[in-house]
């Protein structure tokens, strides 16, 4: 499922601003994510329960929709923390054109941010690379975007704060430019091309690993319960290329099974290609509660102890089992 920004922008872009009407009261939605993760073996592994939640508030009056998403997390210290995920407006300026401003989910890449909207229990390597490049909490960006199009084509152009938080020699924030083109040439098929510019500074001492300009191409096709997808990314620095291919089959309206294979190659001396595969099965317990079990295996090849690669990909050289329960409201 695409990110909230694109979903909202596409819906608004296809409607006349005079036709967008809603009740004066705001709507509240969100989810609770409870999971158990086991990885490694013996004393080097981890077996732990975790939880996080999100509350989303949205209201539409006339041609303007305003939305705020707040995340709640259980921290390693045992305390809870709250952070802002999104806070933006979407204004249907004229028929077929929407203006979006504020902090919103990164529109680059195939994968959504929130767990109820992603295909697997864990985010992909491509997503983790994009997430690491955004300085804001989560895979989020700040700026102004304009979206418009038709049922077949939708384009989004955005002027942003530099997604990695880069500043010039006077301390002023640099800027990034992002462009996304979505094409739906036939029923069930979705194609996307995304590009975002950013600073390419690499400073291990300061913990800065910016990949520079990023290009992402992804595709998804679904028919009769079967869905297949591809997400491919290239960057100017650090990452040479990264991709994932995945497939999903809905056995019935309750059960689904999925598989994903991923790989990433680096523009770093002495690095090796890293791969990972994941197997997944889910069951819909109720309309607002689902559970899923995922097994994944990472292979870091000969690349061991490279801090840059550890930080950017989040891939471990071991197996991981994750059991997840997601309740929505």
N, C-alpha and C positions, 0 to 999 in steps of 0.2 A: 504494500500500500504506500502511496506517495505521502510526502510530508504534509503537515497541516497547511503550510504556506501555499504550496502548489495546489492542493485540493481546494482551498478557499479561493485562491486567485482564479483558477479555471472556472469554478462555479460562478464567481462574480463577473468574470470577463464575458461570459456567454449570456448574461442577463442585462436587461436595461436597468439603469439605476432607479428608475421610477417604479420598476416591478419588484424591487427587493424590499420587502416589508416584513416586520416581525413584531412580536409582542414587546411591550416596554420592559418587562422583567427579563433579567439575565438568566441564561441556562447554565447549570453546573454539571460537569461530568468529570470522569477521571478513572483511576484504577489503583489497585493494590497488587504488588508483585511480591510473592513469597517463594523463596527457592532454597534448595539444598545443593551444595557443590562439593564434590570430592575429586581431588587430583593428587598426583604423585603417589608415593608409597612410604610407609613408615613415618618417621619423624620429619621427613622433608615435604610431606604432603599436607593437605588441608581438608578437613571435613567440617563444614560449617553451614548453619542456617543464616539466611539474610532476608531483609525485607526493605522495600521502598514503595513509595506511593506518589501519586500526582493528582492535583486538583486543578481543573480547567474551568475558567469562567468566561463566558462569551455572550455578547448581546449585540443585536442589530437594530438600528433605527434608520429608516429610509435607506440610503445607499451606503451607509457606513457600518462595518462590523468591527468591534473592538474585542480583543481576546487577551487573557493573561493566564499563563500556566505556571504553577508553583510545584516544585519537586521536594519530596521529603525522603531522607535517607537515614538508614541505620549505619553509623560510623563504626570503624574498627575499635574505637575506644568504648563502645557500648552506648554512646550518647546519640542523639538524633540531630540532624542538621537540615536546614531548609534553604533552597536556592531558587532563583528565578530562571525558568527555562525560556519562556516567550512572553513578550508584552508588545503588541503591535495593533495597528489599525489596518483595515482593508477598505478602501473607498472606491466605489464604482463611479469613477469620474465621468465617463461617457459610456455609451453602449459599446460593449466589447473591450473596454480598457479599465483595469483596476490598478490603483496605486496602493502600495503596501509600505509602511514605515514603522521602524522600531527594532526590537530584537526578535529574531525568528529562526526556525530550524533551517539549517543549511540546505538549499535546494539542489546542490551538486551531489550526484550519486544516486543509486537506486534505492538504498535502504532507508527506511524511516528511523526516527529517533526512539520512539517509545516502544516498550516490549509488546504491548497488545497488537502493534502494527507490523512487527517484523516477522519474517518467515521461520526463524529458528529461535532457540533459547538464547543464543549468543550472537553478538554482532560479528559481521564479516571482517576480514583483514582490510578490505577496501574502506569500509566504514571507519575502522579504527585509525587508519591513516588520515582520513578526512577529519575525524574527531580530534586527533592530536594536533592538527594544523590550526584549529580554531582556538583562540585564546580565551573566549568566553566559556562559561560553564557548559559542559556538554558540547555537542556538535551544532553550535549556534553562532549566528552572525548578527551584526548590527548595521543598519543603514536604511536606504530607501530603494524600493524596486517598483517597476512597472510591468504589468503582465497583460497580455491581450491575445486574441486569436479566435479560432473557430472550433467546432467539434473535432476537427481533424488535426489542426495545428494550433499550438499555443507557444508563445515566446515570452521569456522573462528576462529583463535587463536590470541589474542592480548596481548601485554605487554604495560601497561599504567602507567601514573602518577596516584597515588592513586586518585580514582574518587572523593573522598570527600576533597581532598587537604591536607591530613594528612602528617605531617613531623615527623622525629624521634627526639631524644633528642639533636641532634646536628644541627637541623634545616634543614636537607636534606629531600627532597621529598621521601615519601614512594611509593611503587608500587602496582598496582592492576593487576591481571591476569583475562582476560575474554575469554570465549569460547562459541561459538554458533554453533549449528548443525541444518541445515534446511533440511527437507525431503519432497519431493513431490511424494508420493506413487501412486497417480492416478490423473487424470485430475480434476482440481477444488479443490483439497485438498492440504493444506500447513500446515506442522507441524514444530514447532521450540522448541528447548531446549536451554536455555541460562543460564550462570553462571558467576558471577563476584565477585572477592574478594575485600575487602576493610577494612580499620581500623574501629573499633567499638566503638570509643570514644563517650560518651554522657556527655556534659557539658552545662547544661541550662544557667549558668551564662555567658558563652562565646557564647551562641547561637549555640552550636554544637550538632547535633542529627544524628549520623551516625548509620545506620542499620546493619553494618557488611556485611558479605557475603550474596549475593542475588541470588536466583534461580527463574527462570521464565520459565513457560511452556505455549505455546499458540498454538491454532489451528484455521484454517479458512477453510470453505467449501462453494463453490458456484455452483449453477446449475440453469439454466433457469430463471435468474433474481433474485433468492433468494440466499442470503448469510448469513451464521451464523458464529459466532466466539466466542472464549473463550480465556481469558488471566488470568493466575493464577500465583501469586507471593508469595514466602516465604522468610523471612529474619532472620538473627541471633538475632537481637536486635530490639526493638521498635515495629516493625510490626510482628505479628504472621503469618497472611496470608491475602491476598487481592485478589479479583477476579472481573471480569466483564464478563457477557454473553450478547451477542447482536445479533440482526437480522436485515437484510435489504432486502427490496423488491423494485425492479425497476418496477414501473407500466408501464412505456414506456421509450423512450429515453430522456424524459424531466422530469418526476416526479419520486421521490423515497420517501419511508417512512421507518423509522427505530425506533427501541426501544432498550434500554440498561438497565440492572440492575447490580448494583455494591454493594460490601460489603467489609469491612476491619475490622479485629480484631487485637487488640494490646497486646503486652507483657508489659503492663503498669498497675500498681495497680490502681484500681478504674475506669478503662476505660470500655467503652461499645462498642459493635459492631456498626459501622456506616454504613448506607445504603444510596443508592441514585438510583433513576430511572430517565430516560430521554426519551422523545418522540420527534421525529424529522421528518420534511418534507422538501424536497428540490425541486427546479425548475431550470432547465437550461435555462437561458434567451437567451444566445448566446453561440457560441463555446468557448468564452473566458470570460464569465460572468455567475455566478450562484448565487442564493440566497437560504437561508435555515432558517427555524424557529425552535428553540429548546426550549422545556419546560422541566425543571428538578426540582426534589424535593429531598432535603437532609434530613436525619433523624439522628441526633447525639445521640439518645437514652438518657442515663443519663450522658453522657460525655459533660460537659459544662465548658468552660473557660480553657481547657488544652492547653497550648501554643504549646507543642510538636505536638499534634494531629492537631491543627489549621494549623501549618506551613507545616506539612508533607502531609496532604490530600487535603487541600484547599476546604473542604466540609462545607457549611453553613447549619444551621438548619432552612431552609426556601426554598421557591420556587424561581426559576430564569427563566426569559424569555430572550432569546437572538435571535436577528435578524441579520443575517450576509449576506454581499455581498462580493464575492471574484472574482476579475478580474485577469486574468493571461496573461503573455506575453512571 
